Amino acid sequence: MKVAYVTMQFPAPTETFAGGDARALRKAGVDLQVFALRPRHRDHERMVRERGLEEVPVAALTPATALRGVVLAFLRPAWTWALLAWTFRWQGTRPRQALRCLALVPSVLAVTERLVRGRFDVVHLFWGHYPAMVGLLARRALPDAVASMFLGAYDLDEGRYGGWLPGSAPVARRADVVWTHAHANVPRLRALGVDADRLRCVHRGVDLEAFAARSPEDGGDGSIVAVGSLIELKAMDDVVRAFAVVRREVPEARLHVLGDGAERPRLERLAEELQVAEATTFHGHVAPSEVVRRLRAASAFVLLSRHDRLPNVVKEAMAIGVPCVVTATQGMDELVRDGETGYLVPVGEPDVAAQRLIDVVTEPVRHAPMVAAARARIERDFSVAASMAAYLSTWRALRRGTLPSAEASALEGAPALPGGGS
């Protein structure tokens, strides 16, 4: 099976899902190629090595492909007019997004031409925003290919992440299958008009080989680890405030913040004000191997984000065997069962999070059963190999012209959606 994965940039510094998908699909014998609408990141080669993506072919935007796209704007006028009409119809009231769409037209045309030449069996839009432009053309230019689309929190939460593109909705309605990674996203997808029979909820998984479990009795070195971009939505200020409470009870505790962003200067000042700067280390962006190393040594993992849905780093911490204290954001209960596989705390209440962190740091033996249950949950429901097996099962069925029913999909590994979809 030849599969085209269409995304914005691959690999991207703050996004790991696509790399995990690509590795798993290649291991499963899929002839996979990634098409990126943007140029390669300046650290492309380093990220490819760190994430084990050397065997994944990537076609990114280059000056030559951009020039080819400009030529195609005249050679393929029907494609060009389709993109322009879609842009002005759906993004016309959003000038910034409309301009971005127009700027991407050459790249989209060049990618679509390569998809046609490559005769791909499946065209999968890894994100639903700007890659939807490729989906629009691919539906016309490759009518026999399976049109597959992923829509997640970034695509669906208008006003939060800033990624929602109205033109994604009509493309999703015409796709053969639309994927999402949390049942909590389903009402929004149904409201967009996506038919329940073509929805698939498959939780994004992690590579269990890369996140081997440590002993459930390993209480760690007393450190607390937080991972994420230092932006307002991640609420790292609440992490620092919670840690200040922890330090009053556990003076030897240390906080390691892995990630970077615009909020870093403010967070460093906050640590100074709360008198925990000497015990708090802001590491900036680190390699995935360093994230694993810090997690394996930690006594607790904390995520107090305001809007995250099932982030991979929580799954990674659970797989390794680190007790997790996370906010009860939408859909998080699909991953963390409070008191059973981790702790869920209210958004915006760092004092509550602090008490849970004190519990797990000071009583590791009592929390050993929780750690073991968390690992078992990841193995059962959040393995990237199982996730991609569910994708392949549906793609193959669509190639045969027989989209499985909700019941059949559940039997084949794709969890059934509430309300009869799957």
Buried (B, 14 or more C-beta within 10 A) or exposed (E): BBBBBBBBBBBBEEBBBBBBBBBBBBEBEBBBBBBBBBBBBEEBEEBBEBBBBEEBEBBBBEEEBBEBBEEBBEEBEEBBEBBBEBBEEBBEEBEEBBEBBBEBBBBBBBBBBBBBEBEBBBBBBBBBBBBBBBBBBBBEBBEEBBBBBBBBBBBBBEEEBEBBBBBBBBBBEBBBBBBBBBBBBBEBBBEBEBEBBBBBBBBBBBBBEBBEBBEBEBBBEBBBBBBBBBBEBBBBBBBBBBBBBBBEEBEEBBBBBBBBBEBBEBBBEBBEEBEBBEBBBBBEBBBBEBBBEBBBBBBBBBBBBBBBBBBBBBBBBBBBBBBBBBBBBBBBBBBBBBEEBBBBBEBEBBEBBBBBBBBBBBEBEEBBEBBBBBBEBBBEBBBBBBBBBBBBBBBBBBBEEEBBEBEBBBEBBBBBBEEEBB
